[in-house]
Amino acid sequence: MSTFIDITRPLHNGTPPWPGDRAVDFKHVAKIRDGSAVNIGNLSLSVHNGTHADAPYHYNDSGATIDAIPVDAYIGPAQVIDVRGHATISIALLEKLHAGTAPRLLLHTGAWTNPAEFPTTWSVLDLDVPAWLAARGVHLIGLDAPSVDELTSKDLPRHLALDRANVLILENLFLEAADPGLYELIALPLRLTHGDGSPIRAVLRS
């Protein structure tokens, strides 16, 4: 029997957004207890709030939008590795952890020490890592941090290096319950026309 691990961060009105980005605003505009026939909720948020997929269009004006990416990119074998305690993620570290054994690599960085507060620092990739991953058949990287680049980055060198290597990006995963190892990832984005990203419900199946 399959076991599922939910690696999606809870999304609610208190979810910390990227500084300056639109926060989550969820409210019921109709309630049965107030006399309506049904409960109806309205939701407003940045597509990069909470657990989400970045479309290449987010950091490349000529890149694919989220609706143009084949859904099977987000479903299939994935490897979880634990890189907590490392400020930078180098090729040497990845080799030590035997990364690259699946086409999707998920990094447990431990960035969110307090889920109620947006982190200010987290682990980042060395700039030669994206090409190294691509050479090993990795086409998607995910991490439990808000971004593959630093909070203060303006030119997004890691986003762009991953784009050149044709490696897709998932951000703000919740990997606390996922031990290192091999799983099946299911992390489908919304079919949002011309979207630069999308919230996802991400799970691992073992």
DAURRA-V493947 format. One record per pair of residues at least 12 apart in sequence whose ideal C-beta (glycine too) atoms are under 6 Angstrom apart, sorted by the first residue. I is the first residue (numbers start at 1). J is the second residue. Records with the same first field share a line. If there is no record, write none. Layout:
# DAURRA-V493947
I->J + J
This chain:
# DAURRA-V493947
2->205
3->206
4->203 + 205
5->177 + 178 + 204
6->203
7->173 + 174 + 175 + 202 + 204
8->51 + 201 + 202
9->50 + 51 + 172 + 174
11->50
13->26
15->50
16->118
17->49
21->46
22->46
24->45 + 49
25->44
26->43
27->42
28->41
29->42
47->197 + 198
48->197
50->172 + 199
51->172 + 173 + 200 + 202
52->171 + 197 + 199 + 200
53->170 + 189 + 197 + 198 + 200
54->169 + 197
55->196 + 197
56->163
57->196
58->196 + 197
59->156 + 159
60->163
65->194 + 195
66->189 + 192 + 195 + 198
67->191 + 192 + 193
73->168
74->187 + 188
75->186
77->102
78->102 + 104 + 106 + 183 + 185
79->101 + 102 + 105 + 182
80->106 + 178 + 180
81->97 + 99 + 180
82->108 + 180
83->107 + 109 + 123
84->110
86->123
88->126
89->123 + 125
90->126
91->132
100->136 + 138
102->182
103->137 + 138 + 139
104->140 + 185
105->138 + 141
106->142
107->143
108->144 + 175
109->122 + 123 + 143 + 144 + 145
111->144 + 145
120->151
122->145
125->158
127->157 + 161
130->161 + 162 + 165 + 167
131->165
133->167
134->165 + 167
139->167
140->168
141->167
142->170 + 173
144->173 + 175
146->172
147->171
148->169
178->204
183->204 + 206
184->205
186->203
187->200 + 202
